[in-house]
Each structure stands twice: as C-alpha cells, then as structure tokens.
C-alpha cells in the first residue's frame, strides 16, 4: 500500500487515479474542478481540498496536467509540491511536456531532496480507462523499479527508456507517429468515400493488413460516424507537435512530414476544432477537398 497524491483528474488522470485506488493504494486526488474527484471517491479514494492537503503524508506524488507551464506551477510554484511535500518523496509526472523542461525540473527536484520520473503515457482515454496505457519512463533506474507496481496498475506496456527527459522525448516521437497516422487514415477515408466504397468494410480489411494500426483500430468508429467526443483533444496534440518540431530543430534533425502534420493540426485548431478528438483531423481533409463540414 502506498500513499499517493494525484494532481490533475481530467480525462486521463481521473481513470488512472481510480485504478490506483482499486489496486489498494491510498489515493488523495486534487483538481481545480472538484467534481472530477467523484469517481475516485467512489473507488475508495479521497477528494483533497487543496494541493497541500493532497501531498500531506504522500509517499508518491503523481501529476497529470496539460502542459509544461502547468507542471512547473504544480512543482515549483508558490505553495507547490517542492515546498509542501516531504523530502524524499517520489514524483511521477505523467504529463506530456518539453524534454528540456523535464530535465530542468529533475535537477531542481534533486537539489531540494526529491526524486522525479517523467512518465508520459499513450493510449488516450480508452487506454486510461482500461489500464492499458503505454508508459515511457525517464529517470533513475532505481526510482523506476520502486514505481513499477504503480505503473503496472495503470498501464500495459511500461518501459524505462533512459535518464530524465527520455520519457518526454519518446512521447514526442509517439505524437509525431500518431498524428501522421490519423492524417493518413483521414485522407484514405475521404478517398474511399469519393468512390462510393463500403467504408466500414474497407477499413476492416485495411486493419487486417500492413495498413493496420492502433490508430485505425481505435479511431475508425469516430471517423465513420463523425463523432469526435474528445479522448485526446486537438488542442493538446497541437501542443505536442510544437514540442516535436522545436526539439527536432534543436537537435538539428529534419522532420518534414512532422512539420506538415503540425501545420494541419494547427489548421484544425484555427478552424475551431481544438476541443474535438484528434481524429477530427478528418474534418481538415474534408475542408481541403471542398466538402461541407457539419
């Protein structure tokens, strides 16, 4: 049994905190929207009244918030984790943020007596709800070993990929692949529809061959029904593509397809689709093809 503070109970954080509570851990969850803690409380966890309340007595502090500034605020801000948690606490950042920010935060954590793992996840809302996330972890191997049972409670594929920042670097690569895949499936679907093909049957057979992918399997129903309730919002993928392109430039790496997809994601956001699931990149293909977008 571990005393866990879970900061950020959104689309991903909420089911993850619930799984940790169901695994027998003592979980105190905090979110700026208190109603998000309902499921955690039903699972036997506790709704913390503040960040200070959540981290009091915690062995592990988990963070799942949208972006780099949010993580920095939670950890280093006034009345943040570095000020409030007990020295020696293990911090697991499940957020997807810039690798250089993670590296800086890890150094700051060590300087004030904390241990930090960057552990971004992939799998979207479905993966979070089914405890089937892929978790790429950066940080010290000993800290990873200690945290492994917690990762196993929320994920299916859990891999230590290197020192601090490595998890975020792998996640950036993941987001490049996912966005490019969604764009390709979107273009294929609009192409198939233009020829009057039975698209459901077509995607089924494509999914059984080399074109098959987790993206095709998980997102085809969204695309076929034009139902884009967010499992992972375009706004967040826009942020992630910014991380990819900036980090690639810093490393002197050319990512031409990544740059193009980043612009298509930005276009979807500029057209008001930022709050939709990233499978709504389909709407961008329809716009470019001169079709009406409902």
Secondary structure in CASP SS format (residue, H / E / C, confidence):
PFRMAT SS
TARGET T0000
AUTHOR 0000-0000-0000
METHOD secondary structure of the structure
MODEL  1
X C 1.00
X C 1.00
X E 1.00
X E 1.00
X E 1.00
X E 1.00
X E 1.00
X C 1.00
X C 1.00
X C 1.00
X C 1.00
X C 1.00
X H 1.00
X H 1.00
X H 1.00
X H 1.00
X H 1.00
X H 1.00
X H 1.00
X H 1.00
X H 1.00
X H 1.00
X C 1.00
X C 1.00
X C 1.00
X E 1.00
X E 1.00
X E 1.00
X E 1.00
X E 1.00
X C 1.00
X C 1.00
X C 1.00
X H 1.00
X H 1.00
X H 1.00
X H 1.00
X H 1.00
X H 1.00
X H 1.00
X H 1.00
X H 1.00
X C 1.00
X C 1.00
X C 1.00
X E 1.00
X E 1.00
X C 1.00
X C 1.00
X C 1.00
X H 1.00
X H 1.00
X H 1.00
X H 1.00
X H 1.00
X C 1.00
X C 1.00
X C 1.00
X C 1.00
X E 1.00
X E 1.00
X E 1.00
X E 1.00
X C 1.00
X C 1.00
X C 1.00
X C 1.00
X H 1.00
X H 1.00
X H 1.00
X H 1.00
X H 1.00
X H 1.00
X H 1.00
X H 1.00
X H 1.00
X C 1.00
X C 1.00
X C 1.00
X C 1.00
X H 1.00
X H 1.00
X H 1.00
X H 1.00
X C 1.00
X C 1.00
X C 1.00
X C 1.00
X C 1.00
X E 1.00
X E 1.00
X E 1.00
X E 1.00
X C 1.00
X C 1.00
X C 1.00
X C 1.00
X C 1.00
X H 1.00
X H 1.00
X H 1.00
X H 1.00
X H 1.00
X H 1.00
X H 1.00
X H 1.00
X H 1.00
X H 1.00
X H 1.00
X H 1.00
X H 1.00
X C 1.00
X C 1.00
X C 1.00
X E 1.00
X E 1.00
X E 1.00
X E 1.00
X E 1.00
X E 1.00
X E 1.00
X E 1.00
X C 1.00
X H 1.00
X H 1.00
X H 1.00
X H 1.00
X H 1.00
X H 1.00
X C 1.00
X C 1.00
X C 1.00
X E 1.00
X E 1.00
X E 1.00
X E 1.00
X E 1.00
X E 1.00
X C 1.00
X C 1.00
X H 1.00
X H 1.00
X H 1.00
X H 1.00
X H 1.00
X H 1.00
X H 1.00
X H 1.00
X H 1.00
X H 1.00
X H 1.00
X H 1.00
X H 1.00
X H 1.00
X E 1.00
X E 1.00
X E 1.00
X E 1.00
X E 1.00
X E 1.00
X E 1.00
X E 1.00
X C 1.00
X C 1.00
X C 1.00
X H 1.00
X H 1.00
X H 1.00
X H 1.00
X H 1.00
X H 1.00
X H 1.00
X H 1.00
X H 1.00
X H 1.00
X H 1.00
X H 1.00
X H 1.00
X H 1.00
X H 1.00
X H 1.00
X H 1.00
X H 1.00
X H 1.00
X H 1.00
X H 1.00
X H 1.00
X H 1.00
X H 1.00
X H 1.00
X H 1.00
X H 1.00
X H 1.00
X H 1.00
X C 1.00
X C 1.00
X C 1.00
X C 1.00
X H 1.00
X H 1.00
X H 1.00
X H 1.00
X H 1.00
X H 1.00
X H 1.00
X H 1.00
X H 1.00
X C 1.00
X C 1.00
X C 1.00
X C 1.00
X C 1.00
X C 1.00
X H 1.00
X H 1.00
X H 1.00
X H 1.00
X H 1.00
X H 1.00
X H 1.00
X H 1.00
X H 1.00
X H 1.00
X H 1.00
X H 1.00
X C 1.00
X C 1.00
X C 1.00
X C 1.00
X C 1.00
X C 1.00
X C 1.00
X E 1.00
X H 1.00
X H 1.00
X H 1.00
X H 1.00
X H 1.00
X H 1.00
X H 1.00
X H 1.00
X H 1.00
X H 1.00
X H 1.00
X H 1.00
X H 1.00
X H 1.00
X H 1.00
X H 1.00
X H 1.00
X H 1.00
X C 1.00
X C 1.00
X C 1.00
X C 1.00
X H 1.00
X H 1.00
X H 1.00
X H 1.00
X H 1.00
X H 1.00
X H 1.00
X H 1.00
X H 1.00
X H 1.00
X H 1.00
X H 1.00
X H 1.00
X H 1.00
X H 1.00
X H 1.00
X H 1.00
X H 1.00
X C 1.00
X C 1.00
X C 1.00
X E 1.00
X H 1.00
X H 1.00
X H 1.00
X H 1.00
X H 1.00
X H 1.00
X H 1.00
X H 1.00
X H 1.00
X H 1.00
X H 1.00
X C 1.00
X C 1.00
X C 1.00
X C 1.00
X C 1.00
X C 1.00
END
